Amino acid sequence: MIERKFSKAQVLLLAALYIVGPIVVLAVLDQFDRPDPPPPEQQLMPTAYVIEFSETPPESGWLPMADEWPRGRKQGEPFTSVWYRVTIDQVPDNPALLIAFPYAMMDVWRDGDRIFTHGQIRRPLEFPRMPMIVPLAGIESGDILYLRMARQSSRSSLGPTYLTSVEQSLATSESIRRIHIVVPVAILAMVSAFGLAVGLMFMMRPTEAAFGWYTLTIALWVLKTAHMFVVDIPFHHFVWFSLGFVLLFLVVTELCFVNRYFEIPAPRVERALALVTVVLLAAFVVVAWLALEDTSMESLYWSLNGPIGLWFVILSCLVMTRYVVAVRKRADFDSISLFISSGVVVGVGARDLIWQVGLNGWFPPGTTYYLPYAVVVPIGLFGVQLIRRFVRDSRVATLRNEELNQLVDARTRALEHSYKKLNEEERLRVLAEERARLMRDMHDGLGGQLVQALALSERADDPDLQRSLRLALDDLRLIVDSLSPTEDGLQDLLASYRHRISKLMQRQNISVEWHIDDDVATPDLRPDAALSILRILQEAVTNAVRHSGCDRLVISLSQKIDILVLSVEDNGCGMPEDVTEHGINNMRVRANEIRAQVQVKSSPDRGTRITLLIPLEHTI
């Protein structure tokens, strides 16, 4: 395929769309990511903290809060345990403590009693994601709350904390649940449905590799997103969250999908990228396991986010280059729309990566990852295009199957016709052999005996016996002629009959005119039909010779569409009534046997005309 040449203006437009796409999506998501928080004046700020692995509030070691949140985990301790002291200033009606984003296990103490806990704090720690609401009935201004935060990471920043009303706490919690749970889960279900549909299509057409890679990409994305909603983490947090970098594999599978979808082969590049990704993630998981006991490895764990982020950018750029190749190769709606949607994935993915490593204190804004929301654009677009492609190919396959079925039916009919023709030819061959045998038997047997009897009758000078024998011999010849295979059908039979009566007509001084149309098409007649026609013709000629007193006969054969017209016309005195009653009735009986018709016109001054109308469809 010839690559399309883009002008500079078109290149700049595509580049602008690639950049503007994620900016627009991020702006929309930023407006969506606005929980309903309490008023700013109700926010609580800790006044002191202490990093202490104890089950009750420490009595000493408290340090005043600085500009930065405390961080650090003591060597040998299984996780970070930080205590915060909060002094109450203003107390609203129906007060409650609201921690919007705990992301850690919490204990709340008041007046020496624990009034709230997420449960027994031990490894592996839970990772609560929903707001924490603690009713504080009876609390007064000046009271002190002690908050214990236990998390695997040494970073122990306390999320936004408020002393507000129970009603406001519930409203804020519901808005956060809608933004962080309900909508992402709905999008996850929709994406899973797309993946399932395309996966079923791949099972139906396993040769379509693009469908398989899309299904794998969706499966990895579902794993990546579902991983974010788990609260009861089954093992070490560092290892668990390192699994979130399955996003790198997702980019690799997306690259493989694009290569198959747009038919851009690069198997060596794909294998090399997959190998590097496996090595990098394996190293990250190993460091995460080591950081479980060795706090010095935790800094290495966090520092590896940089190389992984860089590798993500490299992979994203490679995907972008494949889209550029696809656009130059095809320049259609599919390639251009997928190219722009890839910019959305890259831009939003970069924002989430920055947000994850802890720069969300100032940039970028937001309270959660945005890819679970933005992914609906490219994945939905991918799915729609694949389903449309599947439907289009299915229609083409259906049309081709119909054409193939029609061709098979035509070939089947042709074979059936050939078989029927062969069977008919075999039947005709057998019939011809049987007819030939009968003719030989009649000619050599019965015919020879009649000739011998006629010779004996001539010696005996018996005219009546001679006439009877001659009639029997003529009738035998008619039968033999009707059984003889011919090429021109009725014309050959008439030629044989003409030859036999020629001497008789000369003895009777009757001239015979034969009018046979050239365009008469008479195929080989059935033996019974041929015999009936010859006997009707013989009867008509015999009646004319014996009873009309004519000296001229006209025998003609013509065709009108699918009917043969055979007529015998004389110039005699007309046909006597007794002949009409007996001879004509005999002719009509024979005509009815082959579904033909006999028409008679006779007058004393114009002679007689006998016409036989023969339908071809009943005589072949």
Buried (B, 14 or more C-beta within 10 A) or exposed (E): EEEEEBEEEEEEEBEEBBBEBBEEBBEEBBEEBEBEBBEEEBBBEBEBBBBBBEEEBBEEEBEEBEEEBBBEBEEEEBBBBBBBBBBBEEBBEBBBBBBBBBBBBBBBBBEEEBBBBBEEBEEBBBBBBBBBBBBBEEBEEEBBBBBBBBBBBBBBBBBBBBBBBBEBBBBBBBBBBEBBBEBBBEBBEBBBEBBEBBBEBBEEEEEBBBBBBBBBBBBBBBBBBBBBEEEEBEEBBBBBBBBBBBBBBBBBBBBBBBBBBBEBEBEEBBEEBBEBBEEBBEBBBEBBBBBBEEBEBBEBBBEBBEEBBEBBBBBBEBBBEBBBBBBBBBBEEBBBBBBBBBBBBBBBBBBBBBBBEEEBEEEBEBBBBBBBBBBBBBBBBBBEBBBEBBEEEEEEEEEEEEEEEEEEEEEEEEEEEEEEEEEEEEEEEEBBEEBEEBBEEBBEEBBEEBBEBBEEBEEEEEEEBBEBBBEBBBBBBBBBBBBBEBEBBBBBBBBBBBEEBEEBBEEEEBEBEEEBEEEBEBEBBBBEBBBBBBBBBBBBBBBBBEBBEBEBBBBBBBBEEEBBBBBBBBBBBBBBEEBBEEBBEBBBEBBEEBEBEBEBBBEEEBBBBBBBBBBBEEBE
